[in-house]
Amino acid sequence: MSASPLPVRVLQHGRYETIAMLRNGEQLVLAIVLPLLALSAIAFTPFFDVLGVPRLEAGTPGVIALCVLSTAFTGQGIATGFDRRYGVLRFLSTTPLGRSGLILGKVLAVGAVLAIQITVISTMAVLLGWQPPLSGILPALAMLVPGIAAFTALGLLIAGTLRPEATLAVTNLAWVLLAAVGGTVIPRSSMPEVIQPVVALLPSAALGDGLRTALTSGTFDALSFALLCGWAAVVGLAAVRWFKWS
């Protein structure tokens, strides 16, 4: 019996991964509660006042970018790393899915879970007074596509080449650094000039800048989009090339 076409296999695996993520109650609560806490801190503390723009206008796009970083990068990296340890990936290696099918299926699952996160975060932000331009919704969605692909592939690259304990340490440390000084929540333009050129090359800064541009001015940041596409392509190819099933 011949295997199903690749798109069918990817959709089936994406459905499986989505259900598995949604059934993980603890992970789902953290994925929703932590961004909501960050949004509340932005709304009710004066930290973002120094940026010279309304708090929610500056902070909400950053919280959405942080959701991508958490779910696509850290969450997938850690989950996949321990799937390797417990033999789940070894079992998948016996199926026609392949490395590319595994990665694409996980990207679809991350996108589905992020749709829930972003809906909750955006609704809460609007209730708190956020008024994003309607013209920025499509540019923001366009920015999320390569952003999700880039961070999912990066998480899988780490999980597919390092031991689970090392994956746990590396992804958590990277999350802290990218969230704090990677241009995710805090715009790189507000950082010390000496580190701005380096931060500008990071996918976290590209995603944060692209979402802020879309959701504040309603315009499309072509440079950030191109940078994210470049990261997605390079890291995706690296993950397909070096990903280890066991």
C-alpha positions in Angstrom: 0.0 0.0 0.0 1.5 3.3 -1.1 2.0 6.2 1.4 -0.3 9.2 1.4 1.0 12.3 -0.4 3.2 14.6 1.7 0.6 17.4 2.2 -1.8 14.8 3.6 0.8 13.4 5.9 1.7 16.9 7.1 -1.9 17.8 7.8 -2.4 14.5 9.7 0.7 15.0 11.8 -0.2 18.7 12.4 -3.6 17.6 13.7 -2.0 15.0 16.0 0.5 17.6 17.4 -2.3 20.2 17.9 -4.4 17.8 19.9 -1.4 16.7 22.0 -0.6 20.3 22.8 -4.2 21.2 23.6 -4.5 18.2 25.9 -1.4 19.3 27.9 -3.4 21.4 30.4 -0.3 22.7 32.3 1.4 23.9 29.1 -1.7 25.5 27.8 -2.4 27.4 31.0 1.1 28.7 31.0 0.8 29.7 27.4 -2.3 31.7 28.2 -1.7 32.9 31.8 1.9 34.2 31.4 1.2 36.4 28.4 -1.9 37.7 30.2 0.2 38.6 33.2 2.8 40.3 30.9 0.0 42.3 29.3 -1.5 43.3 32.6 2.0 44.5 33.8 2.3 46.6 30.7 -1.2 48.0 31.1 -1.0 48.9 34.8 2.7 49.8 35.3 4.6 52.9 34.0 7.5 50.8 32.6 6.5 51.4 28.9 5.8 55.1 29.4 9.5 55.8 28.6 8.9 54.8 25.0 6.8 57.8 24.4 3.8 56.0 23.0 0.7 54.5 24.8 1.6 51.4 26.9 -0.7 49.0 25.1 0.2 50.3 21.7 3.9 49.6 22.4 3.5 46.5 24.5 0.8 44.3 23.0 2.6 43.5 19.7 5.6 42.5 21.9 3.5 40.2 24.0 2.2 38.6 20.8 5.8 38.1 19.6 6.6 36.6 23.1 3.8 34.1 22.6 5.5 33.0 19.3 8.8 32.7 21.1 7.4 30.7 23.9 5.2 28.3 22.0 7.1 27.8 18.7 10.7 27.9 20.1 10.8 26.9 23.8 7.7 24.8 24.0 8.4 22.8 20.8 12.1 22.5 21.6 11.6 21.0 25.0 8.8 18.8 24.0 10.7 17.4 21.0 13.8 16.9 23.0 12.1 14.6 25.5 10.2 12.9 22.7 13.6 11.9 21.4 14.6 10.5 24.8 11.4 8.5 25.2 11.5 7.0 21.7 8.6 8.8 20.2 10.7 10.2 17.4 12.3 6.8 16.8 8.8 5.5 16.2 7.9 8.3 13.8 11.1 7.6 11.9 9.6 4.3 10.8 6.7 6.1 9.1 6.7 7.9 5.7 6.5 11.3 7.5 10.2 12.1 7.2 12.1 15.1 8.7 10.4 17.7 6.5 7.0 16.3 7.3 7.7 16.3 11.0 8.8 19.9 10.9 6.0 21.1 8.8 3.4 19.3 10.9 4.8 20.9 14.1 4.7 24.3 12.4 1.0 23.8 11.7 0.3 22.7 15.3 2.1 25.7 16.6 0.1 28.0 14.3 -3.2 26.5 15.6 -2.2 26.9 19.3 -0.9 30.4 18.6 -4.2 31.4 17.0 -5.9 30.7 20.4 -3.2 32.6 22.3 -3.4 35.6 20.0 -7.2 35.7 20.1 -7.2 35.7 23.9 -4.4 38.3 24.2 -5.9 40.6 21.6 -9.3 40.4 23.1 -8.0 41.3 26.6 -5.9 44.1 25.1 -8.9 45.6 23.3 -10.9 45.4 26.5 -8.1 47.3 28.3 -8.2 50.0 25.7 -5.9 48.9 22.8 -7.1 50.2 19.4 -4.9 48.7 16.7 -5.5 50.0 13.1 -7.6 47.5 11.1 -5.2 48.1 8.2 -2.4 46.4 10.2 -4.1 43.1 10.8 -3.1 41.5 7.4 0.5 42.8 7.6 0.7 41.4 11.2 -0.7 38.0 10.1 1.8 37.9 7.2 4.6 38.6 9.6 3.6 35.8 11.9 3.9 33.1 9.1 7.7 33.2 8.7 8.1 34.0 12.4 6.3 30.8 13.4 8.3 28.8 10.9 11.6 30.3 11.9 11.2 29.8 15.7 9.7 26.3 15.3 12.6 25.2 13.1 15.1 26.8 15.5 13.6 24.9 18.4 13.6 21.6 16.5 17.2 22.2 15.3 18.3 22.4 19.0 16.1 19.5 20.1 17.2 17.4 17.2 21.0 17.8 17.9 21.4 18.2 21.7 20.5 16.0 24.6 17.2 16.7 26.3 18.8 18.3 29.4 21.0 20.5 27.2 17.9 21.4 25.1 16.0 22.4 28.2 18.9 24.7 29.4 19.7 26.2 26.0 16.0 27.0 25.0 15.2 28.5 28.4 18.3 30.6 28.4 17.7 31.8 24.9 14.1 32.6 25.7 15.2 34.8 28.6 17.9 36.6 26.5 15.6 37.1 23.5 12.7 38.3 25.6 14.9 40.7 27.6 17.3 42.1 25.0 16.3 40.5 21.7 13.9 43.1 20.6 10.8 41.0 21.3 9.0 43.1 24.0 11.3 46.1 24.2 11.9 47.7 20.8 15.6 47.6 19.7 15.5 51.3 19.2 15.1 51.8 22.9 18.3 49.7 23.7 21.9 50.9 24.0 23.2 51.9 20.6 26.2 49.6 20.9 24.0 46.4 20.7 21.4 47.6 18.3 23.2 46.4 15.1 23.5 42.9 16.6 19.9 42.8 17.9 18.7 44.0 14.5 19.8 40.7 12.9 17.9 38.5 15.4 14.6 36.9 14.4 13.1 38.0 17.6 13.8 41.7 16.8 12.5 41.2 13.2 9.2 39.7 14.5 8.8 42.3 17.3 9.6 45.2 14.9 7.3 43.8 12.2 4.4 43.4 14.5 4.8 46.8 16.1 5.0 48.5 12.7 1.9 46.6 11.5 -0.2 47.1 14.7 0.7 50.8 15.4 1.0 52.4 11.9 -0.9 49.8 9.9 2.0 49.3 7.4 4.0 46.4 6.3 7.7 46.1 7.4 9.3 44.5 4.3 12.8 44.4 5.8 11.7 42.5 8.9 9.6 40.1 6.8 12.6 39.4 4.5 14.8 38.8 7.5 12.3 36.4 9.1 11.9 34.5 5.8 15.7 34.2 5.6 15.9 32.8 9.1 13.1 30.4 8.4 14.8 29.1 5.2 18.3 28.7 6.7 17.2 27.2 10.0 14.6 25.0 8.4 17.2 23.5 6.0 19.6 23.0 8.9 16.9 21.2 10.9 16.1 19.0 8.0 19.8 18.3 7.4 20.9 17.6 11.0 17.8 16.5 12.9 18.4 13.2 14.7 15.5 10.9 15.5 17.3 9.3 18.5 
